């Protein structure tokens, strides 16, 4: 990683919610956009790397039968574990990308606010693991901040450009605004309307 896990541990030790995910309307709105961008009503097995304190994770549980959440930070996972403790089907795991990737397949991977904490080389190494982990109808939803990231090698647009270039999957939807970019890729090229026989 271009950022060491200790940096995130210090950040989470200083503040329980360092990005204000519960406080800021921007973050609340982004979660609603994330859920709205998903191509399916429900998912059997989902993976959220870089889950931080589990705020988005909690929202994802409403759409997922099983959710694996991982983060490199011990402190972040401790907060996430408390937040998600009473929810069924949630597993938390400490993992550092790109070298540690879970076994098995997922019909949803949510890659949110994570790519620019990796080097370009690390992200390019990670993308094949993402692709191979998706089921035949699997989706990848990526969401990133478009403003500069202090100390980051990549910005949000560059992360999405690399995903587009190296994933080799159809892009089903994309949303851009000054603050964020959100893209949905899927192995299944059909739109939600086509899947329901409406188009």
N, C-alpha and C positions, 0 to 999 in steps of 0.2 A: 504494500500500500504506500501511497505517497504521504499518508498520515499514519502515524503509529497509534496502535490501540491505546497506549498510555495517555495520549493527548485527549482522546474521547473520555477516558476514565476521569481525568482531571476536570474536564468540562462538565460531566454529569455529577461529579462530586460537589462541584461549586453550585450547580443549579439542578433541581429535580426535573425541570422541563426546559433545557437550554435553548431550544428553538421556539418556545412559546406555542407549542402545538395545540394546547387547550385554550390559550388566552387569545391569540390573534385570529381575527376574522379571515385573514388571508389563508391561514392554515385550515380553519374549519371549512372554508369554501373549497380549498384544494382537495380535501377528503371527499367532499360531495362530488366534485368533478371526477375524481378517481373512480368512485363507485359507479358513476354514470357512464364512464368510458368503457367499462367492462362489457364484453360482447355477449356474455351469458348470464342467465338469472342466478345459477348456482354452480359451484365447483366442488368436485369430490376431494381433491388434494391440492392445496396451494402452498407456495413458498414465498416468504418475504425476507430476503436477506437485508441486513442493515435496518433492522426493525426499531432501533433506538429504544425509547421508553414504552413502546407498544400502543401508542395512541391510534395510528392507522390500523395496526393489527386488530384492535378491538372492533373497529368498524368493519374490517374484512371478515370477521367471524360471522357476521350476519349473512354472508354470501357463500361461506365455505364450510363443508362438512369437517374437513381436517386442515389445519393450518400449522405449518412449521415456520417459526420465526427465529432468525439468527442475528447475532451482532458480534463484533470483535470486542466490545467493551463489557467488562464484568459489571461495572456500575450501572450501565444502561439496562442490562439484562435483569439486574436485581429489581429495578423499578418496574420493568415490563412484567416480571414474574408476579409482582404484587398486583399490578393493574389487571392481569389476565387470569388470576388464580382460580376464580370460580367458573371460568368458561370451559366447557367440554371441547375436546378435539384440538386443543392448542398444545404444541410442544415448543419449548425454547431451548436453543443450543448456542453455545459460544463457538464461533467459526470466524476465521480470517480469510478473506478472499484475496487473490484467486486460488490459493493453494488448497483450501478446505471447502469442499462442495458436497452436499448431501447425496446419498445414494437414492436411487429410485426415480420415478417420473411424476410430473405434476401437470395438471391441466390449467394451472395459472401460476405465473411467477410475477411478482410485483417488485420492480426494480426502481425504488423511489428515493431520490436525493442521495444516491450512493456512488454513481459512476465517476464523479469528479473528485472523489477521495481516493481513486485509484490512479496509477500512472497510465499513460496511453498503452504501454506494453502490457501491463497487467490486465487492462480492460480487454484488449485484443485477445489475450490468452484465455480470458474468462468466457467470451462470447460462445465458443463452441460448446462449452459445458452447459450454458443456458439452453442452446438450441437442442442438444441431445437429451436434455432433461424434460423437454416438453412432450406430452402425449400426442397422439395423432390429431387431436382437436385442441391442443394446448395453446395458450395465449401468453404473451409477454406484454405487460403494461409497464412502461417506463415514464417517469415524471422527474423533471429537474428544473431547478432555479436557473434563470437566464442571466442573472447579474453576476459580476465577477466573484470568484471564490478565492479568498486570500490563501496563498500557498498552493493552490491547486494547479496541476499541469493542464487540465482540461476545463472547459466551461460546459454548461448544459447543452448548448447546441452541438458542440463537438462530440459529446457523449452520444447524442442521438444520431449524429452523422455516422459515427463508428458502428453503432448498432445496426443502422440501416445497411451499411456497406458489408458487414461481416456476417450478419444473421442469415441472410438468404431466405427470408420468410416474407410472405405477403404483408403489406401494411394495410390494416383495415381502417384505421382512424388516426387522425392527428389533430391536436388542439394547440395553438400557439397564441400567446399574449405577451405583453412586455415583461411580465414577471416569471412566466413558466412555459415549459414545453411538455406536452404529454402525448405519447405515441403508443398505439396498440398494434402489435404484430400477432399473427396467428398461423398455425399450420392449416387451418380450415379457412379457405378463401371466401366462404359465404358470409354475407352480411347477416345481422340479426333478423332482418325481415325475411331474407331468403331461407334461413334456417327454420323459420316458422311457416314457410310456404306462402308468405304474403307478397313476394316479389319473384 
